[in-house]
Each structure stands twice: as C-alpha cells, then as structure tokens.
Amino acid sequence: MTSAKSQGGKGAGRAAAVRVKTARRRKPSSTEWLARQLNDPYVREAQRLGYRSRAAFKLIELDNRFHLLKPGARIVDLGAAPGGWAQVAAARVKSGGGRVIAVDLLPIAPIASATILQLDFLAPDAPAAIAAALAGPADLVLSDMAAPATGHAATDHIRIVALAEAAYEFARAVLAPGGSFLAKVYQGGAESGLLQRLKRDFASVRHAKPPASRAESAEVYVVAQGFRGAL
C-alpha cells in the first residue's frame, strides 16, 4: 500500500520536528493544528508533488488497494474542493480518455484533464448538468464530503452519514452496471441503513481506513464495487 513516503521517495523522509510558539492572538487549539500540519509528512509531500491537499494520498492508497481508477473511466467527484482527489483521479484515468467531473459549491481552480462544475449536486438541475459533462454513465462516484465539525461526536457522525446517503442517492442515478461508489463515513452505528442499501445494490461492500487518514480521526471509507443497477 502506498504511503506518502513511498509515493514521493526521498522528499517524504522524516524531517526535524517543527515547534510552533503560541501567538498572543492565536488560540491553543489553532497552535496545535498548525504544529500538526507543519509536522505532517503527508502535508509536506502533497506540497512537494503539487497536490492541493494531503487527502490526495487517501485516494491514492484506496485506489492502490481496490483498483477504482481505471484508464478511460468516467468519474464524478462530489464535494471536490480544493481538488486533491480530482487531481489524482484525472491523472490515473486520462490514458484511456477518461473523464473526471469535479463538483462543488465552492470554486475550484482548473485541474488538467478534469471538468469543474460549481454547483450543488442536490439542486434540481444538477443531474442534467453533470450527465451532460459525463457524456455517459459514471463508472465511479467519489465523495470525501464532511460537514463542518460541531465537536459533538454523535452529531458529527449523523451529519457525515447524511452526506454519504445523499451522495449515494445521486450515484444510483448515474452509475453504470458494474460501477463503484466510494464515500467517507464516521465510525459508529448511524450508517447501518446506508450499508444495507449498498449490500443490496453492489456485489462487494467493504470498509477501509487508508494510512493517510490520521489515526485519531473517526473517519473511514465505504468502498462499494460491482453495481447491480438501480432497483
């Protein structure tokens, strides 16, 4: 499985730890976040390789394990900003003439070999716009979406599962038979309804936590492959 170190070679080796002093106007939590970012090898490697976020390595590691990004595939990346996943997907499918449609309410800077749509994928006119850009059924729908954290674990879990469920409602309408669905969820019990639907609609459903996902994070990814078609 690829890690930031193996993906980037020497540039991802261990560096001396960076200490961050608490500034007068900076909250201790902000200082801790900054120190974590500065000392995170995935952050450093993302900067070195030109990825827009360390999350790019999560998709790289998941793809290396599950082989989701096939040359020539049509892919929709929901909640794509700032574009790290779309960068990885576009690079891996372009050799076969693949298409990557990156969708988000926020603006995304241009990405080579990807089409960017600034819209709400839940809006009534969104499916038609995305379908036109895809020019055919999707082979893979990605969702790394997460609602802003409230600090209340149960609430955050419910909100992120709701996003995953909305992403799957969209995916069912656009996926080709045999297609795949990859979405972020949090560990807990609220996703049981989503899992039941996925197990009904796909040949294989698994959970995975890529090495690039921070150990203290509750996030995991559900990987559904072999779409049987909307029932």
Secondary structure, 3 states (H helix, E strand, C coil): CCCHHHHHHHHHCCCCCCCCCCCCCCCHHHHHHHHHHHCCHHHHHHHHHCCCCCCHHHHHHHHHHHCCCCCCCEEEEECCCCCHHHHHHHHHHHHHCCEEEEEECCCCCCCCCCEEEECCCCCCCHHHHHHHHHCCCEEEEEECCCCCCCCCHHHHHHHHHHHHHHHHHHHHHHEEEEEEEEEEEECCCCCHHHHHHHHHHEEEEEEECCCCCCCCCCEEEEEEEEECCCC
